[in-house]
Structure formats: structure tokens, C-alpha cells
């Protein structure tokens, strides 16, 4: 291996001969120092030596940025390491690993609550819930996003801007700053403004902190006292569920009359369907024509409990006629020409107009679901039947393990509930001949 003393001219003029992928020029002054030129025109300083009877090669750097003196000094350092029994490659790898550890720790300490919250949301969206053994619902994930939202964006309907979520003030903090004192001061402010939301936000924050303790990137940053310290738990307000309202039997005539007279037939049908089936607001709004079986008289609804399979409920006679009369403008039963996704988005406005026209007290869409469960007691319908139609989780051992009610049995009771409501509302309706067995004569 011929050696020459490196000079600026020799280094600058050295090139890889044609037909070869690389060529080497070795320095006569510094043992092991070489200049490698490739067919692509790159030139870099290298160090080559014997280590435990094996040839090792280490790249020093680009010849354009390293001077000859610097390359020679680096070659001498590497030679000393080899003579000392240290493999320069292993030494470099250890340094890189140590640097990465330091950088990772810096990132850990600099991570904000918002950074970790984004990763937490991805985890919630992909992992199975240990409690239900099922994927988490989109409503559950949307709730997490809303409670941490900064607000200030235009609302989708009407005028004004969205309000920030109660967790938003914490998102800009470093995880290391999420101490019991900071959480306590946050709770004190939020509880004064909106106690129920603050209690809900605290429960989500507690779950988030416990998750971060088991995450490789965030473990050990937030102490458990951030959520379980007495100075924090003592400030958590007691959650009070809204009592809500229900339609009374004597209010059914006025309600049905006002709803049936709405100028929007889709909204009218939606409100009646929600009351007659006791379904959740979004379950009924998401009903597709493919989910309606007019032959076997059934509806397939998405379900909060059975998130993957949904549930099948009967399609009672009056509701069947009501849905059959709706226009088929797209895939949605309760379609809309103005909403982004093509289905009814905000039925509250139509419902509020109907309530005002009927002179009835305020009722939410969820109150119609509550009304179905309450009014069904007038026909002495078994509570398990009502719960199955509404999609409630079984609350008793017998209901959970020993009741498998067929759709026919549900249909019999559902038709009775519908017929009783129509009778109280003084609506005349006779089922078609094909449903003669379910016919109930209503009052005029």
C-alpha cells in the first residue's frame, strides 16, 4: 500500500479512476489515514487499522470540510484508541446512544400536556377499552377533543364562536409542571364557572395522568399526587345529572299536532320516530334506508352499547307508514339538503318551534327518549322489553344471561306502545291488511 505525504494539491487532484467504484490514497505521515474517492466524485478522509487481527475502517469526514491537519490529528486519536484496545466504531456507537438518551430526556422534560394528549387520543382511538373489551366510541373520543379544545372557532350553525374546553388551559403546560398545586388551582377556577364540566374534565385528566405513567416517553414526569392529592380531590365538585323532562300523557295531543304540522316533513318524521322508538338522538339521525326493512318490519340502529353490531328493533305500523312517505334523496332516511353529510344535523330548532306552538314546556331531544320509557308503563310493558328496544345495557343477571327475546315478541309490545300513544294523541290510524294481527283501533 503506497503512501505519500498529503498536500493540498494532492488531495484536491485525487480522483477515482474510470471503471472503478472507489480508490484510496494513503498518508505517509499519519498511520492509518487515507483519502477515499468514489466514482460519483466524493472524497472523504478515512482511518483504517487492525483491531484484534481484523481490519476496521472508520470514516473521518468530507475532504471539503476537514483540513489535512485536522484529519491527521483525528487519525492519531483513533490510532491511540486502537492501541488501547478500544474499537472506535463501538466507541462512536456508545456516544450516539448516550446522545440519543440525553436528547430523549430533554424531549421528555420539554413535552407539553398537549403533546402527550394528542398521543393519548391516538391510543384511545386504536386500543380496546379494558372495561368494556370493545373499541371506544366516536362520541367518547369527540368528548375528549371537545374538553381540550381552545375554542374561538365559528360555530357550525348560527352565529358566535365555540367556547374553550375546561382542559384547554392545561394543554400549554409542560408535563413536568402538572403538579398537585397547578391542578388544584385549575380546578378552583373551573369549578366556579362550570362545576359539572370541571368534574368530568378532572376524571378524564386523572385517566390521562395514569396512562402517562405507563408510557415509555412520559413515565416518571407527572407524579400521582397531581390527581390524588387531598388538595386536588377536595376541590372536585360533585356531579349532578340533569333531571330532564318527559312528555305527559295529556300533553301527547298537543305535541303530536304541533310536530305533524311542521313545514319540514323530515324533521317532523324524525321527532316522531325518536319518541316512538325511544332511540338516542344520533342513532335515529344516522338511520339509512339500507337499515329499514319494510317487509319484515324492522330497523337496524347503531348502538352505544353494542358498538360493533348495533341492534335490531321492530318497525311499528304507524312509523313504517311515516318513513315510507319520506323522500329518498340520498342514503339517509332523515336526509338534509343543507348539512355537510347529507343527513339531519340539528333537529332542536324544529322541535323548539313545535313546543312553542303547542304551548308545552321545553324538552330536549333526549327527553323524547326518556318519554318513551316513561309512557310505555301505561301499557304495562315489561321493563326488559323497553330496555331492549331502547338499547340499554341489561341491569340484572336474568336479563343479561337468560333473556333472548325475538323480534316478534318485541314487535307485539312495540305496536301496543305506539297504538296507545296514537290513541292518546287522537290520531286515527289503521294498519294495512298485512299487519292485521297488530291492528289496534284508536280513538277518533
C-alpha positions in Angstrom: 0.0 0.0 0.0 1.9 3.0 -1.3 1.9 6.1 0.9 2.5 9.8 0.1 2.6 12.8 2.3 -0.8 14.6 2.0 -0.7 18.1 0.5 -3.5 20.3 -0.5 -2.7 19.8 -4.2 -2.6 16.0 -4.0 -5.8 15.8 -2.0 -7.6 18.2 -4.4 -6.4 16.4 -7.5 -7.0 12.8 -6.4 -9.9 11.1 -8.3 -11.3 7.7 -8.7 -10.0 6.1 -11.9 -12.5 5.2 -14.6 -14.0 1.7 -14.3 -13.6 1.6 -10.5 -16.2 2.3 -7.8 -13.6 3.8 -5.3 -9.9 4.4 -4.9 -7.7 5.2 -1.9 -4.7 7.4 -1.3 -2.8 6.8 2.0 -0.9 9.4 4.0 2.7 8.7 4.8 2.8 10.9 7.8 -0.2 9.7 9.9 -0.6 5.9 10.1 -4.0 4.6 9.0 -5.1 7.9 7.5 -6.4 7.6 4.0 -8.3 9.6 1.4 -11.2 7.7 -0.4 -12.5 8.9 -3.8 -15.7 7.4 -5.3 -16.9 7.2 -8.9 -19.5 9.8 -8.0 -16.8 12.3 -7.2 -17.0 12.3 -3.4 -13.8 12.5 -1.4 -13.5 11.8 2.3 -10.9 11.1 4.9 -10.9 7.6 6.5 -9.0 5.7 9.1 -8.0 2.1 8.7 -6.2 -0.2 11.2 -6.0 -3.7 12.5 -8.1 -4.5 15.6 -7.8 -8.0 17.1 -6.5 -9.3 13.8 -9.4 -7.7 11.9 -9.3 -4.7 9.6 -11.6 -1.9 10.7 -12.4 1.2 8.8 -13.9 4.5 10.1 -14.9 7.5 8.1 -13.5 10.7 9.5 -15.2 13.3 7.3 -15.6 15.0 4.0 -12.3 16.3 2.5 -14.1 19.6 1.7 -14.7 20.4 5.4 -11.8 18.7 7.1 -8.3 20.2 6.7 -5.3 17.9 6.3 -4.0 18.8 9.8 -7.4 18.1 11.4 -7.7 14.7 9.6 -4.2 13.8 10.7 -5.0 14.7 14.3 -8.2 12.7 14.2 -6.3 9.7 12.8 -3.8 9.9 15.6 -6.6 9.9 18.2 -8.2 6.9 16.6 -4.9 5.1 16.5 -4.4 5.7 20.2 -7.8 4.2 20.9 -7.0 1.1 18.8 -3.7 0.7 20.7 -5.6 1.0 24.0 -7.9 -1.9 23.0 -10.9 0.4 22.2 -12.9 -0.2 19.0 -13.5 3.3 17.5 -16.8 2.0 16.0 -18.1 0.8 19.3 -17.0 4.0 21.0 -18.9 6.1 18.4 -22.0 3.9 18.8 -21.9 4.4 22.6 -21.6 8.1 22.1 -24.5 8.2 19.7 -26.6 6.1 22.1 -25.7 8.4 25.0 -26.6 11.4 23.0 -29.9 10.0 22.0 -30.7 9.2 25.6 -29.9 12.8 26.6 -32.0 14.1 23.7 -34.9 11.8 24.6 -34.8 13.0 28.2 -34.8 16.6 27.0 -37.8 15.9 24.9 -39.5 14.2 27.8 -38.9 17.1 30.1 -39.9 19.6 27.4 -43.1 17.7 26.3 -46.3 19.6 26.9 -49.6 18.3 28.1 -51.0 19.0 24.7 -48.2 16.9 23.0 -49.0 13.9 25.3 -52.7 14.5 25.0 -52.5 14.1 21.2 -50.7 10.7 21.6 -53.2 9.7 24.3 -56.1 10.3 21.9 -54.5 8.2 19.2 -54.1 5.4 21.9 -57.8 5.7 22.8 -58.8 5.5 19.2 -56.8 2.4 18.5 -56.8 0.4 21.7 -59.5 -1.8 23.2 -61.2 -0.5 26.4 -60.1 -2.7 29.3 -63.5 -2.1 30.9 -65.9 -2.9 28.0 -63.5 -5.1 26.0 -64.6 -3.1 22.9 -63.3 -0.2 20.8 -64.1 3.2 22.2 -67.0 5.1 20.6 -66.5 8.1 18.4 -68.7 10.0 20.9 -66.3 9.2 23.6 -63.3 10.4 21.6 -65.1 13.5 20.5 -65.8 14.3 24.1 -62.0 14.2 24.9 -61.3 16.5 22.0 -64.0 19.0 22.9 -63.0 19.3 26.6 -59.4 20.1 25.5 -60.4 22.4 22.6 -59.1 26.0 22.8 -62.4 27.4 21.4 -62.7 30.6 19.5 -63.7 28.9 16.2 -67.0 29.8 14.4 -69.9 27.6 15.4 -71.2 25.3 12.6 -74.8 26.6 13.0 -75.9 30.1 13.9 -73.6 32.9 15.0 -70.9 33.2 17.6 -67.8 31.2 18.4 -67.1 28.0 20.3 -66.2 28.1 24.0 -62.9 26.7 25.2 -63.0 23.3 26.9 -62.2 23.1 30.6 -58.9 21.2 30.0 -57.7 23.8 27.4 -55.7 25.9 30.0 -53.6 22.9 30.9 -52.6 21.9 27.3 -49.8 24.5 27.0 -48.1 23.4 30.3 -45.1 21.2 30.4 -45.9 17.8 31.7 -43.4 18.4 34.5 -45.4 21.4 35.6 -48.6 19.4 36.0 -48.3 19.3 39.8 -50.9 18.9 42.5 -50.7 22.7 43.2 -51.3 23.5 39.5 -54.2 21.1 39.1 -55.7 22.4 42.3 -55.6 26.0 41.1 -57.1 24.9 37.8 -59.9 23.0 39.4 -60.7 26.0 41.7 -61.2 28.3 38.7 -63.1 25.8 36.5 -65.4 24.6 39.4 -66.5 28.2 40.0 -67.5 28.6 36.3 -68.9 25.2 35.4 -68.8 22.6 38.1 -70.3 19.7 36.3 -67.9 20.1 33.3 -65.0 20.6 35.7 -65.7 17.3 37.5 -66.0 15.5 34.2 -62.7 17.0 32.9 -61.0 16.0 36.1 -61.9 12.4 35.6 -60.5 12.5 32.1 -57.4 14.2 33.3 -56.9 11.5 36.0 -57.1 8.8 33.4 -54.7 10.6 31.2 -52.1 11.0 34.0 -52.4 7.4 34.9 -51.9 6.5 31.3 -48.8 8.7 31.0 -47.2 6.9 34.0 -47.1 3.7 32.0 -45.9 5.3 28.7 -42.2 5.0 27.9 -41.9 8.6 26.8 -43.7 10.2 29.7 -43.3 7.8 32.7 -42.0 9.5 35.9 -42.7 13.0 34.7 -46.1 13.6 36.4 -46.5 12.5 40.0 -49.6 10.5 41.1 -50.3 13.3 43.6 -51.2 15.5 40.7 -54.6 13.9 40.7 -55.0 12.1 44.1 -53.6 14.7 46.4 -56.2 15.7 49.0 -55.7 19.4 48.0 -57.0 18.3 44.5 -59.7 15.8 45.4 -61.1 18.2 47.9 -61.9 20.6 45.1 -63.6 18.2 42.7 -67.2 19.3 42.6 -70.0 16.7 42.9 -71.5 15.9 39.6 -75.2 16.4 39.4 -77.0 14.8 36.4 -79.8 16.9 34.9 -83.2 15.6 35.9 -84.6 16.2 32.4 -88.3 16.2 31.4 -90.8 13.9 29.8 -94.0 14.3 27.9 -97.1 13.6 30.0 -100.0 11.6 28.7 -102.2 14.6 28.5 -99.6 16.5 26.5 -99.4 14.0 23.7 -102.3 15.5 21.6 -100.7 19.0 21.6 -97.2 17.6 20.9 -98.2 15.3 18.0 -100.4 18.0 16.5 -97.6 20.6 16.5 -94.9 18.2 15.3 -97.1 16.9 12.5 -97.8 20.4 11.3 -94.1 21.4 10.9 -93.3 22.6 7.5 -90.3 20.3 7.3 -91.6 16.7 6.8 -88.2 15.1 7.5 -87.9 16.9 10.9 -91.5 16.0 11.7 -90.9 12.3 11.0 -87.6 12.3 12.9 -89.1 13.7 16.0 -92.0 11.3 15.9 -89.6 8.4 15.2 -87.4 9.3 18.2 -90.4 9.4 20.5 -92.0 6.2 19.1 -88.7 4.2 19.4 -87.0 5.8 22.3 -83.8 5.9 20.4 -80.8 8.1 21.1 -80.6 11.3 19.1 -77.6 10.3 16.9 -78.9 6.7 16.5 -82.0 7.9 14.8 -80.3 10.6 12.8 -77.8 8.0 11.4 -80.6 5.7 10.1 -80.1 4.7 6.5 -82.6 3.3 4.0 -80.5 0.1 4.0 -81.3 -0.2 7.7 -85.1 -0.1 7.2 -86.8 -3.4 6.4 -90.4 -2.7 5.3 -91.0 -6.4 4.5 -90.1 -7.8 7.9 -90.8 -4.6 9.7 -87.5 -3.9 11.5 -85.0 -1.1 11.9 -81.2 -1.6 12.4 -79.8 1.1 14.6 -76.2 1.9 15.6 -75.8 1.3 19.3 -73.9 3.0 22.1 -73.6 -0.4 23.9 -73.3 -2.8 21.0 -71.0 -0.5 19.1 -69.9 -3.1 16.6 -73.1 -5.0 15.8 -75.8 -2.4 16.5 -79.3 -3.6 17.4 -82.4 -4.5 15.6 -85.8 -3.2 16.8 -89.3 -3.5 15.4 -90.8 -1.1 12.9 -94.3 -0.5 14.2 -97.1 0.2 11.7 -97.6 4.0 12.0 -93.8 4.6 12.0 -93.5 2.4 8.9 -96.0 4.4 7.0 -94.3 7.6 8.2 -90.9 6.6 6.9 -92.3 5.2 3.6 -93.7 8.6 2.8 -90.3 10.4 3.1 -88.3 11.4 0.0 -85.4 9.2 -0.9 -82.8 11.9 -1.7 -79.7 10.0 -0.6 -78.7 7.1 1.6 -80.1 8.7 4.8 -83.7 8.2 5.9 -83.8 11.7 7.6 -81.9 13.4 4.8 -81.0 17.1 4.5 -80.1 19.2 1.5 -78.1 21.7 3.6 -76.0 19.6 6.0 -72.4 18.6 5.1 -73.0 14.9 5.4 -76.5 14.9 3.9 -78.5 13.9 7.0 -80.4 15.8 9.6 -78.0 17.7 11.8 -79.9 19.9 14.3 -83.5 18.9 15.0 -83.7 21.1 18.1 -84.8 24.1 16.2 -87.8 22.4 14.6 -88.6 20.8 18.0 -88.5 24.1 19.8 -90.8 25.7 17.3 -93.3 22.8 17.8 -93.1 23.1 21.5 -93.7 26.8 21.3 -96.7 26.3 19.0 -98.1 23.7 21.3 -97.5 25.8 24.5 -95.5 23.0 26.0 -92.5 23.4 28.4 -89.0 23.0 27.0 -88.0 19.4 26.2 -84.7 18.2 24.7 -84.4 15.6 22.0 -83.1 13.2 24.7 -86.3 13.9 26.7 -88.2 12.2 23.9 -86.2 9.1 24.6 -86.9 9.4 28.3 -90.6 9.9 27.5 -90.8 6.6 25.6 -89.5 4.7 28.6 -91.9 6.5 30.9 -95.1 6.4 28.7 -94.6 2.7 28.0 -95.5 1.9 31.6 -99.1 2.9 30.7 -99.5 -0.3 28.7 -97.7 -2.3 31.4 -94.9 -3.3 29.1 -92.2 -5.3 30.8 -89.2 -3.2 31.7 -86.9 -5.6 30.0 -88.8 -5.1 26.7 -88.4 -1.4 26.9 -84.7 -1.6 27.8 -84.0 -3.9 24.8 -85.9 -1.6 22.4 -84.0 1.5 23.7 -80.6 -0.3 23.7 -80.0 -0.2 27.4 -77.4 -2.5 28.9 -79.0 -5.4 30.8 -79.2 -4.4 34.5 -80.0 -7.8 36.1 -78.5 -11.2 35.9 -81.5 -12.8 34.4 -81.7 -10.1 31.7 -78.0 -10.5 30.9 -77.8 -14.3 30.7 -81.3 -15.7 30.3 -83.4 -13.4 28.2 -83.1 -13.7 24.4 -86.3 -12.0 23.1 -87.1 -12.5 19.5 -88.1 -9.5 17.3 -91.7 -10.9 17.1 -92.1 -10.5 20.9 -90.6 -7.0 20.8 -92.9 -6.1 17.9 -96.0 -7.1 19.8 -95.2 -4.8 22.7 -93.8 -2.0 20.5 -97.0 -2.0 18.4 -99.0 -1.7 21.6 -97.0 1.2 22.9 -97.3 3.0 19.5 -101.0 2.4 19.3 -101.6 3.7 22.8 -99.6 6.9 22.1 -101.7 7.4 18.9 -104.9 6.8 20.9 -103.9 9.4 23.5 -103.0 11.9 20.7 -106.3 11.3 19.0 -104.6 10.2 15.8 -106.7 7.8 13.6 -104.5 5.2 12.0 -105.4 1.7 10.8 -102.5 -0.6 9.9 -102.5 -2.2 6.4 -104.2 -5.6 5.9 -100.8 -7.3 6.0 -100.5 -6.2 9.6 -104.0 -7.0 10.7 -102.7 -9.1 13.6 -101.1 -5.9 15.0 -104.2 -3.7 14.4 -105.3 -1.6 17.3 -108.3 0.7 16.9 -107.5 4.1 18.0 -109.9 6.7 19.3 -111.3 9.4 17.0 
